[in-house]
Each structure stands twice: as structure tokens, then as C-alpha cells.
Amino acid sequence: MKRTLYTEDHEAFRAVVRTFLEKEVLPHYEQWEKDGIVSREAWLAAGRQGLLGLAVEEEHGGGGNPDFRYASVLAEEFTRAAAPGLAIGLHNDIIGPYLTKLATEEQRRRWLPGFCSGEIVTAIAMTEPGAGSDLQGIRTTAEDHGDHWILNGSKTFISNGILADLVIVVAKTTPEGGAHGLSLLVVERGMEGFERGRNLDKIGQKSQDTAELFFKDVRVPKENLLGELNGAFVHLMTNLAQERLAIAVAGIAGAEHLLELTTRYVKEREAFGRPLAKLQHVRFEIAEMATECAVTRTFVDRCIAEHADPTGLGLDPVNASMAKWWATELQKRVADRCLQLHGGYGYMSEFPVARAFTDGRIQTIYGGTTEIMKEIIGRSLLG
């Protein structure tokens, strides 16, 4: 079915993104995978191309355009290029809203120009060794010392953890407050007591630096409190719908791209003297995946349109959860089935389907696991 989501301006932007990927990302990607990290020059190049801070006001160096469809184009093209290591989506779609919606004017002047130029790479530190989706389990603390906080604790699985110059840390500022005693504190590169641990060795997304972070008596100025004191829970919940939608966009784009690659492969690959595509089982597999992708695409596009509508209230968190769990589980199933159809070649790292199989596996985990998504949906229906 013909997509009606995008305008000519969005498609022109897509061409810009593809050119950027061809010139600044793909020629270096294999080296980044070996290094376990992308180069900072890539972030600066993205800034020069205007790909960072799309929704940030022009006065602070951004694109001044909050239309989420542009972010969606970015996610689709980076997914099709199999280049998740340069985590622009995390920077723009997940961390960006915290800075544009919660930062004071002084904080905006201090952080947003670098955010948009690529000179400031960002991360958000929520997950801890003993606390993932359960915010009440967070043990990182920030004690009030008058004009500053003293931050202690550790975080893990932090994307952009090695490169990050600015980290939004979820910390307990009122111990007896539970999930409603948490605040967002911005820790900056060079603060004494802020240390980075290992660049974690993952099964996929090798070039995406994912690290442990440690905070030992870090002195965080009161001016680095982001949003309301003890307001982190509300702030986090407010931004989760967009985060989950962004993951869903990548999920369906990944599934569609794998289907395209595999459809082409089974037409060319022969077995028993004829193309694989002539086998009924293979045709049924392709038919099932194509139908699932088409149905999922329709729902995700509707979610994107709803979220991008300036006259509406934005995407409902329940629908965002539906989109996230369904699209990412579909991506996982399609990756597995496409790898199977590639046979032994699918198990070879040099084939795109193999990398997609491992790179995409995290999709059902981060941003809230599939099980958490189902709990949110079920609770909304059953109380």
C-alpha cells in the first residue's frame, strides 16, 4: 500500500540522510565495529549536516522543527543502512526532549548549541545493576549539600556511555519517596568522581559504546538539576511514549528491510535445480512476513502521524507500548525466519541478515521490555 505519511520535504530530507550515511558512516562502519565505538568526527559531521537537534529552537543551533516525521525518516534510514552504532536517535528523540522541555533558559544556552553541533554527545543513566524497569529499585543517591548535590552510585548498560559529555542521571533525592523521590541530575564530563567502567562487549551493535558509569562523591551544582526536584518519575513517564515509538519505527523498518533482502536472495539462490522462490514453503514464509509487515506498518504510521500532529495531544502511552512490543517482536521473528531462509550463509557475519539478527535482538529489551509493554497495556484495560 502506498504510504501517505510523508511530504516532499520529508523525502528530500531522506535523500540528505542517505547521502550522509554513504559518505560519513558506511565507509567507516566496519572499523567502528572493530573498535567498539564510533569516531567523534562522525558526531561532528552529523551536526554540520543538520541531523542533530532537529526539534531544538534555531536560536540554540537546532532545526527548529518538532515534526516527529523527520526523526522517523532518520530512524528508518539508519536501520536500513544497518548502522545503529551512531546513536543519533537516542540523542535526538530520547534525550533531546528532556533538554528542550525541562531545561532552564540558562541550561539551554549552556548545553543546546553543543548538543546540535555534535560537540556534546549525550546519554541518560537510568538502569542499575540491580534495577532495570523498576524505578523504585534505584539506589543511586544525591544528598543535598546547600549549593550542590553529592552523587553516589553506579549505572550500567548506558548507551553512549564512553563518548558522552553530558549524562542525565536518575538519582534518589528523597530516600523515603520511592519512585516519587527521584530527580534528574546532569553530570558533565570532567566532574571529579565521575568514572566510566568497561565498554561492554555485546552480541550486537558492536560499534555502539555501551558502558558502566560510576559516581563517587560527585559534586553536582544545583544549577544542574533538570526539571522539578523529585519530579523524575513524571518526567520519565512523559517522554517514554516518544522513546517507544522511535524504537517501534526502527523495528518495522528493520523487518521490512530484511524481507526485501530475503525476497531478493530466494529469487537468486537455487536448490535442487531451481530457485528457492519456487518452493511452496518459501513462498508461504515470504507471504506471511509480508502480510505481518504491512499490517504493522499501517499501525506504526498511524502512531507517527498522531504523535506528529501539532493539533493533538500526542501519542497515547498505551498505543506507544502496543507499537513498541509488536514491531520489535515482529522484527525478531522476521530476522530469525530470514536467517533460516539464507541457510548457512545467514550464519556468516559478512551477510547483512546475520548482523541484523544480532543487532536487532536488543529491540525487545531496551526502552521497556516486551513484558513491561504488555503489563502497561493490560493494566489500562483491566485496572
TIMARDREN-201517 format. One record per residue (C-alpha): residue in one letter; residue number from 1; chain; x, y, z. Coordinates in nm, 2 decimals. Example, Ala and Ser with C-alpha at 12.3 -4.5 7.8 and 13.67 -1.06 7.14 Angstrom:
a, 1, A, 1.23, -0.45, 0.78 .
s, 2, A, 1.37, -0.11, 0.71 .
This chain:
m, 1, A, 0.00, 0.00, 0.00 .
k, 2, A, 0.12, 0.35, -0.08 .
r, 3, A, 0.24, 0.54, 0.23 .
t, 4, A, 0.08, 0.88, 0.27 .
l, 5, A, 0.27, 0.98, 0.59 .
y, 6, A, 0.55, 1.18, 0.43 .
t, 7, A, 0.56, 1.50, 0.22 .
e, 8, A, 0.81, 1.60, -0.05 .
d, 9, A, 1.00, 1.78, 0.22 .
h, 10, A, 1.04, 1.46, 0.42 .
e, 11, A, 1.15, 1.27, 0.12 .
a, 12, A, 1.41, 1.55, 0.04 .
f, 13, A, 1.54, 1.51, 0.39 .
r, 14, A, 1.56, 1.13, 0.34 .
a, 15, A, 1.79, 1.19, 0.04 .
v, 16, A, 2.01, 1.41, 0.27 .
v, 17, A, 2.03, 1.13, 0.53 .
r, 18, A, 2.12, 0.87, 0.27 .
t, 19, A, 2.40, 1.09, 0.13 .
f, 20, A, 2.53, 1.14, 0.49 .
l, 21, A, 2.53, 0.76, 0.55 .
e, 22, A, 2.71, 0.69, 0.23 .
k, 23, A, 2.98, 0.95, 0.29 .
e, 24, A, 3.02, 0.97, 0.66 .
v, 25, A, 2.91, 0.64, 0.81 .
l, 26, A, 2.92, 0.34, 0.59 .
p, 27, A, 3.29, 0.38, 0.47 .
h, 28, A, 3.40, 0.37, 0.84 .
y, 29, A, 3.15, 0.13, 0.99 .
e, 30, A, 3.35, -0.19, 0.98 .
q, 31, A, 3.63, -0.01, 1.16 .
w, 32, A, 3.39, 0.12, 1.43 .
e, 33, A, 3.26, -0.23, 1.48 .
k, 34, A, 3.62, -0.35, 1.54 .
d, 35, A, 3.69, -0.05, 1.77 .
g, 36, A, 3.37, -0.09, 1.97 .
i, 37, A, 3.30, 0.28, 1.93 .
v, 38, A, 3.22, 0.54, 1.66 .
s, 39, A, 3.45, 0.83, 1.60 .
r, 40, A, 3.37, 1.17, 1.74 .
e, 41, A, 3.42, 1.31, 1.39 .
a, 42, A, 3.10, 1.13, 1.29 .
w, 43, A, 2.90, 1.32, 1.55 .
l, 44, A, 3.05, 1.65, 1.43 .
a, 45, A, 2.97, 1.56, 1.07 .
a, 46, A, 2.61, 1.49, 1.17 .
g, 47, A, 2.60, 1.83, 1.34 .
r, 48, A, 2.73, 2.00, 1.03 .
q, 49, A, 2.47, 1.82, 0.82 .
g, 50, A, 2.19, 1.94, 1.05 .
l, 51, A, 2.09, 1.60, 1.17 .
l, 52, A, 2.13, 1.67, 1.54 .
g, 53, A, 1.87, 1.87, 1.74 .
l, 54, A, 1.60, 1.87, 1.47 .
a, 55, A, 1.34, 1.98, 1.73 .
v, 56, A, 1.57, 2.23, 1.91 .
e, 57, A, 1.49, 2.60, 1.86 .
e, 58, A, 1.70, 2.77, 1.59 .
e, 59, A, 1.83, 3.03, 1.84 .
h, 60, A, 2.01, 2.74, 2.02 .
g, 61, A, 2.15, 2.59, 1.70 .
g, 62, A, 1.88, 2.34, 1.62 .
g, 63, A, 1.65, 2.28, 1.32 .
g, 64, A, 1.35, 2.44, 1.49 .
n, 65, A, 1.12, 2.17, 1.36 .
p, 66, A, 0.94, 1.95, 1.61 .
d, 67, A, 0.77, 1.74, 1.34 .
f, 68, A, 0.85, 1.38, 1.45 .
r, 69, A, 0.82, 1.26, 1.09 .
y, 70, A, 1.18, 1.39, 1.03 .
a, 71, A, 1.30, 1.18, 1.32 .
s, 72, A, 1.11, 0.89, 1.18 .
v, 73, A, 1.29, 0.93, 0.85 .
l, 74, A, 1.63, 0.93, 1.03 .
a, 75, A, 1.54, 0.61, 1.22 .
e, 76, A, 1.42, 0.43, 0.90 .
e, 77, A, 1.73, 0.52, 0.70 .
f, 78, A, 1.98, 0.43, 0.98 .
t, 79, A, 1.80, 0.10, 1.02 .
r, 80, A, 1.81, 0.02, 0.65 .
a, 81, A, 2.18, 0.10, 0.64 .
a, 82, A, 2.24, -0.14, 0.94 .
a, 83, A, 2.42, 0.14, 1.12 .
p, 84, A, 2.28, 0.16, 1.48 .
g, 85, A, 2.62, 0.24, 1.63 .
l, 86, A, 2.59, 0.62, 1.57 .
a, 87, A, 2.31, 0.66, 1.81 .
i, 88, A, 2.15, 0.98, 1.67 .
g, 89, A, 1.80, 0.86, 1.76 .
l, 90, A, 1.90, 0.83, 2.13 .
h, 91, A, 2.05, 1.18, 2.12 .
n, 92, A, 1.76, 1.34, 1.93 .
d, 93, A, 1.44, 1.15, 2.03 .
i, 94, A, 1.51, 1.03, 2.38 .
i, 95, A, 1.74, 1.28, 2.54 .
g, 96, A, 1.65, 1.58, 2.33 .
p, 97, A, 1.30, 1.63, 2.48 .
y, 98, A, 1.44, 1.63, 2.84 .
l, 99, A, 1.66, 1.93, 2.74 .
t, 100, A, 1.41, 2.12, 2.53 .
k, 101, A, 1.11, 2.07, 2.77 .
l, 102, A, 1.28, 2.07, 3.11 .
a, 103, A, 1.59, 2.29, 3.09 .
t, 104, A, 1.60, 2.64, 3.22 .
e, 105, A, 1.70, 2.92, 2.98 .
e, 106, A, 2.05, 2.92, 3.13 .
q, 107, A, 2.08, 2.55, 3.08 .
r, 108, A, 1.96, 2.58, 2.72 .
r, 109, A, 2.23, 2.83, 2.64 .
r, 110, A, 2.49, 2.62, 2.81 .
w, 111, A, 2.41, 2.28, 2.66 .
l, 112, A, 2.19, 2.30, 2.34 .
p, 113, A, 2.44, 2.46, 2.10 .
g, 114, A, 2.69, 2.18, 2.16 .
f, 115, A, 2.41, 1.92, 2.15 .
c, 116, A, 2.32, 2.04, 1.80 .
s, 117, A, 2.68, 2.07, 1.67 .
g, 118, A, 2.79, 1.73, 1.79 .
e, 119, A, 3.04, 1.87, 2.03 .
i, 120, A, 2.83, 1.75, 2.32 .
v, 121, A, 2.73, 1.38, 2.30 .
t, 122, A, 2.46, 1.28, 2.54 .
a, 123, A, 2.34, 0.98, 2.74 .
i, 124, A, 2.07, 0.90, 3.00 .
a, 125, A, 2.17, 0.69, 3.30 .
m, 126, A, 1.87, 0.51, 3.45 .
t, 127, A, 1.95, 0.13, 3.46 .
e, 128, A, 2.15, 0.00, 3.75 .
p, 129, A, 2.30, -0.35, 3.82 .
g, 130, A, 2.00, -0.42, 4.04 .
a, 131, A, 1.73, -0.20, 3.89 .
g, 132, A, 1.61, -0.20, 3.53 .
s, 133, A, 1.24, -0.12, 3.45 .
d, 134, A, 1.16, -0.09, 3.83 .
l, 135, A, 1.24, 0.27, 3.92 .
q, 136, A, 1.17, 0.21, 4.29 .
g, 137, A, 1.48, -0.02, 4.29 .
i, 138, A, 1.72, 0.27, 4.20 .
r, 139, A, 1.99, 0.30, 4.47 .
t, 140, A, 2.20, 0.59, 4.33 .
t, 141, A, 2.17, 0.88, 4.57 .
a, 142, A, 2.21, 1.25, 4.57 .
e, 143, A, 2.25, 1.43, 4.90 .
d, 144, A, 2.16, 1.80, 4.93 .
h, 145, A, 2.47, 2.00, 5.04 .
g, 146, A, 2.34, 2.35, 5.01 .
d, 147, A, 2.46, 2.48, 4.67 .
h, 148, A, 2.53, 2.13, 4.53 .
w, 149, A, 2.44, 1.77, 4.54 .
i, 150, A, 2.68, 1.48, 4.63 .
l, 151, A, 2.61, 1.20, 4.40 .
n, 152, A, 2.70, 0.83, 4.47 .
g, 153, A, 2.61, 0.52, 4.29 .
s, 154, A, 2.65, 0.32, 3.96 .
k, 155, A, 2.47, 0.27, 3.64 .
t, 156, A, 2.51, 0.00, 3.37 .
f, 157, A, 2.41, -0.07, 3.00 .
i, 158, A, 2.44, 0.31, 2.93 .
s, 159, A, 2.43, 0.38, 2.55 .
n, 160, A, 2.69, 0.64, 2.45 .
g, 161, A, 2.84, 0.58, 2.79 .
i, 162, A, 3.20, 0.62, 2.68 .
l, 163, A, 3.16, 0.91, 2.44 .
a, 164, A, 2.90, 1.11, 2.65 .
d, 165, A, 2.99, 1.46, 2.75 .
l, 166, A, 2.66, 1.51, 2.93 .
v, 167, A, 2.48, 1.24, 3.12 .
i, 168, A, 2.13, 1.28, 3.26 .
v, 169, A, 2.14, 1.07, 3.58 .
v, 170, A, 1.83, 0.94, 3.76 .
a, 171, A, 1.91, 0.96, 4.13 .
k, 172, A, 1.73, 0.93, 4.46 .
t, 173, A, 1.70, 1.28, 4.62 .
t, 174, A, 1.43, 1.19, 4.88 .
p, 175, A, 1.50, 0.84, 5.01 .
e, 176, A, 1.16, 0.78, 5.16 .
g, 177, A, 0.98, 0.90, 4.84 .
g, 178, A, 1.01, 0.57, 4.65 .
a, 179, A, 0.97, 0.63, 4.27 .
h, 180, A, 0.84, 0.98, 4.36 .
g, 181, A, 1.17, 1.07, 4.54 .
l, 182, A, 1.38, 1.07, 4.22 .
s, 183, A, 1.53, 1.36, 4.04 .
l, 184, A, 1.73, 1.42, 3.72 .
l, 185, A, 2.08, 1.55, 3.76 .
v, 186, A, 2.31, 1.64, 3.47 .
v, 187, A, 2.66, 1.51, 3.51 .
e, 188, A, 2.92, 1.66, 3.28 .
r, 189, A, 3.25, 1.52, 3.15 .
g, 190, A, 3.54, 1.60, 3.38 .
m, 191, A, 3.34, 1.62, 3.71 .
e, 192, A, 3.56, 1.48, 3.98 .
g, 193, A, 3.45, 1.13, 4.09 .
f, 194, A, 3.27, 1.06, 3.77 .
e, 195, A, 3.43, 0.75, 3.61 .
r, 196, A, 3.35, 0.52, 3.33 .
g, 197, A, 3.39, 0.15, 3.35 .
r, 198, A, 3.41, -0.11, 3.07 .
n, 199, A, 3.29, -0.06, 2.72 .
l, 200, A, 3.06, -0.36, 2.75 .
d, 201, A, 3.10, -0.65, 2.50 .
k, 202, A, 2.76, -0.71, 2.34 .
i, 203, A, 2.64, -0.97, 2.09 .
g, 204, A, 2.53, -0.70, 1.85 .
q, 205, A, 2.56, -0.33, 1.79 .
k, 206, A, 2.93, -0.36, 1.85 .
s, 207, A, 3.01, 0.00, 1.75 .
q, 208, A, 2.76, 0.15, 1.99 .
d, 209, A, 2.96, 0.22, 2.31 .
t, 210, A, 2.76, 0.08, 2.60 .
a, 211, A, 2.93, 0.14, 2.94 .
e, 212, A, 2.92, 0.11, 3.31 .
l, 213, A, 2.92, 0.45, 3.49 .
f, 214, A, 3.04, 0.52, 3.85 .
f, 215, A, 2.97, 0.82, 4.07 .
k, 216, A, 3.17, 0.86, 4.38 .
d, 217, A, 3.11, 1.18, 4.58 .
v, 218, A, 3.05, 1.37, 4.26 .
r, 219, A, 2.98, 1.73, 4.33 .
v, 220, A, 2.69, 1.83, 4.11 .
p, 221, A, 2.59, 2.20, 4.11 .
k, 222, A, 2.23, 2.28, 4.20 .
e, 223, A, 2.22, 2.45, 3.86 .
n, 224, A, 2.24, 2.10, 3.70 .
l, 225, A, 1.91, 1.99, 3.84 .
l, 226, A, 1.69, 1.92, 3.53 .
g, 227, A, 1.32, 1.97, 3.58 .
e, 228, A, 1.15, 1.96, 3.92 .
l, 229, A, 1.30, 1.83, 4.24 .
n, 230, A, 1.17, 1.48, 4.30 .
g, 231, A, 0.99, 1.50, 3.96 .
a, 232, A, 1.19, 1.24, 3.77 .
f, 233, A, 0.92, 0.98, 3.76 .
v, 234, A, 0.67, 1.22, 3.59 .
h, 235, A, 0.94, 1.35, 3.36 .
l, 236, A, 1.04, 1.00, 3.26 .
m, 237, A, 0.68, 0.88, 3.20 .
t, 238, A, 0.61, 1.19, 2.99 .
n, 239, A, 0.89, 1.11, 2.75 .
l, 240, A, 0.86, 0.74, 2.73 .
a, 241, A, 0.59, 0.74, 2.46 .
q, 242, A, 0.82, 0.91, 2.21 .
e, 243, A, 1.11, 0.68, 2.31 .
r, 244, A, 0.90, 0.37, 2.25 .
l, 245, A, 0.76, 0.50, 1.92 .
a, 246, A, 1.11, 0.56, 1.80 .
i, 247, A, 1.21, 0.20, 1.88 .
a, 248, A, 0.89, 0.08, 1.70 .
v, 249, A, 0.98, 0.28, 1.39 .
a, 250, A, 1.32, 0.11, 1.38 .
g, 251, A, 1.16, -0.22, 1.44 .
i, 252, A, 0.93, -0.22, 1.15 .
a, 253, A, 1.19, -0.06, 0.92 .
g, 254, A, 1.43, -0.34, 1.02 .
a, 255, A, 1.17, -0.61, 0.94 .
e, 256, A, 1.08, -0.46, 0.61 .
h, 257, A, 1.45, -0.43, 0.50 .
l, 258, A, 1.52, -0.79, 0.60 .
l, 259, A, 1.21, -0.90, 0.40 .
e, 260, A, 1.34, -0.71, 0.09 .
l, 261, A, 1.69, -0.87, 0.12 .
t, 262, A, 1.55, -1.22, 0.17 .
t, 263, A, 1.30, -1.19, -0.11 .
r, 264, A, 1.58, -1.10, -0.35 .
y, 265, A, 1.80, -1.38, -0.21 .
v, 266, A, 1.54, -1.66, -0.25 .
k, 267, A, 1.49, -1.55, -0.61 .
e, 268, A, 1.86, -1.59, -0.69 .
r, 269, A, 1.96, -1.88, -0.48 .
e, 270, A, 1.90, -2.23, -0.63 .
a, 271, A, 1.84, -2.56, -0.46 .
f, 272, A, 1.75, -2.89, -0.63 .
g, 273, A, 1.79, -2.72, -0.97 .
r, 274, A, 1.55, -2.43, -0.92 .
p, 275, A, 1.53, -2.10, -0.73 .
l, 276, A, 1.42, -2.12, -0.36 .
a, 277, A, 1.14, -1.89, -0.45 .
k, 278, A, 0.97, -2.18, -0.65 .
l, 279, A, 0.93, -2.38, -0.33 .
q, 280, A, 0.59, -2.35, -0.17 .
h, 281, A, 0.72, -2.34, 0.18 .
v, 282, A, 0.94, -2.04, 0.09 .
r, 283, A, 0.66, -1.86, -0.08 .
f, 284, A, 0.44, -1.91, 0.23 .
e, 285, A, 0.71, -1.78, 0.46 .
i, 286, A, 0.76, -1.47, 0.24 .
a, 287, A, 0.38, -1.42, 0.22 .
e, 288, A, 0.33, -1.44, 0.60 .
m, 289, A, 0.62, -1.20, 0.67 .
a, 290, A, 0.50, -0.95, 0.40 .
t, 291, A, 0.15, -0.95, 0.55 .
e, 292, A, 0.27, -0.91, 0.90 .
c, 293, A, 0.49, -0.62, 0.79 .
a, 294, A, 0.21, -0.45, 0.60 .
v, 295, A, -0.03, -0.47, 0.89 .
t, 296, A, 0.24, -0.34, 1.14 .
r, 297, A, 0.34, -0.06, 0.91 .
t, 298, A, -0.01, 0.07, 0.89 .
f, 299, A, -0.04, 0.09, 1.27 .
v, 300, A, 0.31, 0.24, 1.33 .
d, 301, A, 0.25, 0.50, 1.06 .
r, 302, A, -0.08, 0.59, 1.23 .
c, 303, A, 0.11, 0.63, 1.56 .
i, 304, A, 0.37, 0.85, 1.39 .
a, 305, A, 0.10, 1.07, 1.24 .
e, 306, A, -0.08, 1.10, 1.57 .
h, 307, A, 0.24, 1.19, 1.75 .
a, 308, A, 0.34, 1.44, 1.49 .
d, 309, A, 0.00, 1.62, 1.48 .
p, 310, A, 0.05, 1.96, 1.63 .
t, 311, A, -0.32, 2.00, 1.70 .
g, 312, A, -0.35, 1.68, 1.90 .
l, 313, A, -0.24, 1.56, 2.24 .
g, 314, A, 0.04, 1.34, 2.11 .
l, 315, A, 0.06, 0.96, 2.11 .
d, 316, A, -0.12, 0.78, 2.39 .
p, 317, A, 0.13, 0.58, 2.61 .
v, 318, A, -0.07, 0.26, 2.57 .
n, 319, A, -0.06, 0.28, 2.19 .
a, 320, A, 0.31, 0.36, 2.21 .
s, 321, A, 0.35, 0.04, 2.42 .
m, 322, A, 0.15, -0.16, 2.16 .
a, 323, A, 0.36, -0.03, 1.88 .
k, 324, A, 0.68, -0.10, 2.06 .
w, 325, A, 0.62, -0.45, 2.16 .
w, 326, A, 0.45, -0.56, 1.84 .
a, 327, A, 0.70, -0.40, 1.60 .
t, 328, A, 1.01, -0.52, 1.79 .
e, 329, A, 0.88, -0.88, 1.84 .
l, 330, A, 0.80, -0.88, 1.46 .
q, 331, A, 1.15, -0.77, 1.39 .
k, 332, A, 1.29, -1.05, 1.60 .
r, 333, A, 1.07, -1.31, 1.43 .
v, 334, A, 1.14, -1.18, 1.08 .
a, 335, A, 1.52, -1.18, 1.15 .
d, 336, A, 1.50, -1.54, 1.27 .
r, 337, A, 1.30, -1.66, 0.97 .
c, 338, A, 1.51, -1.47, 0.72 .
l, 339, A, 1.83, -1.61, 0.86 .
q, 340, A, 1.68, -1.96, 0.82 .
l, 341, A, 1.59, -1.89, 0.46 .
h, 342, A, 1.95, -1.79, 0.40 .
g, 343, A, 2.07, -2.12, 0.52 .
g, 344, A, 2.44, -2.14, 0.61 .
y, 345, A, 2.51, -1.80, 0.46 .
g, 346, A, 2.27, -1.65, 0.71 .
y, 347, A, 2.51, -1.76, 0.98 .
m, 348, A, 2.80, -1.58, 0.83 .
s, 349, A, 2.88, -1.23, 0.98 .
e, 350, A, 2.95, -1.09, 0.63 .
f, 351, A, 2.58, -1.13, 0.53 .
p, 352, A, 2.35, -0.84, 0.64 .
v, 353, A, 2.09, -1.08, 0.78 .
a, 354, A, 2.34, -1.21, 1.03 .
r, 355, A, 2.42, -0.87, 1.16 .
a, 356, A, 2.06, -0.77, 1.17 .
f, 357, A, 1.98, -1.09, 1.37 .
t, 358, A, 2.22, -0.98, 1.65 .
d, 359, A, 2.19, -0.60, 1.62 .
g, 360, A, 1.81, -0.61, 1.64 .
r, 361, A, 1.79, -0.85, 1.94 .
i, 362, A, 1.81, -0.57, 2.19 .
q, 363, A, 1.49, -0.41, 2.05 .
t, 364, A, 1.25, -0.61, 2.26 .
i, 365, A, 1.46, -0.53, 2.58 .
y, 366, A, 1.56, -0.16, 2.59 .
g, 367, A, 1.30, 0.12, 2.62 .
g, 368, A, 1.09, -0.12, 2.84 .
t, 369, A, 1.08, -0.50, 2.78 .
t, 370, A, 0.80, -0.67, 2.59 .
e, 371, A, 0.67, -0.80, 2.92 .
i, 372, A, 0.65, -0.44, 3.06 .
m, 373, A, 0.47, -0.32, 2.75 .
k, 374, A, 0.21, -0.60, 2.79 .
e, 375, A, 0.17, -0.51, 3.16 .
i, 376, A, 0.11, -0.14, 3.07 .
i, 377, A, -0.15, -0.24, 2.81 .
g, 378, A, -0.32, -0.50, 3.03 .
r, 379, A, -0.34, -0.26, 3.33 .
s, 380, A, -0.50, 0.01, 3.11 .
l, 381, A, -0.77, -0.24, 3.01 .
l, 382, A, -0.82, -0.43, 3.33 .
g, 383, A, -0.71, -0.19, 3.60 .
